[in-house]
Amino acid sequence: MNIKGKNGESLSIGLSVEVGDPLEDEIHNHGFSGTVDGFRNGNVVVADMDGEFFEVSPSNVSLLDEG
């Protein structure tokens, strides 16, 4: 499975990502940083820093700049 983030980058399990403010069908309350935990139904499952998991659209995910 090759899922791309909002900037066209390939997403894979274990990557640090930034999730934007929620789109219409997303349940998180605000943007957050987290780690890609998996993929489901074409979406990205992201674990936040509190260990909570959110299923978000790939178009709302970008790689976290760790530089």
Secondary structure, DSSP 8 states (H G I E B T S, - for coil): --EE-TTS-EE-TT-EEEE-S--TT---SS-EEEEEEEEETTEEEEEETTS-EEEE-GGGEEE----
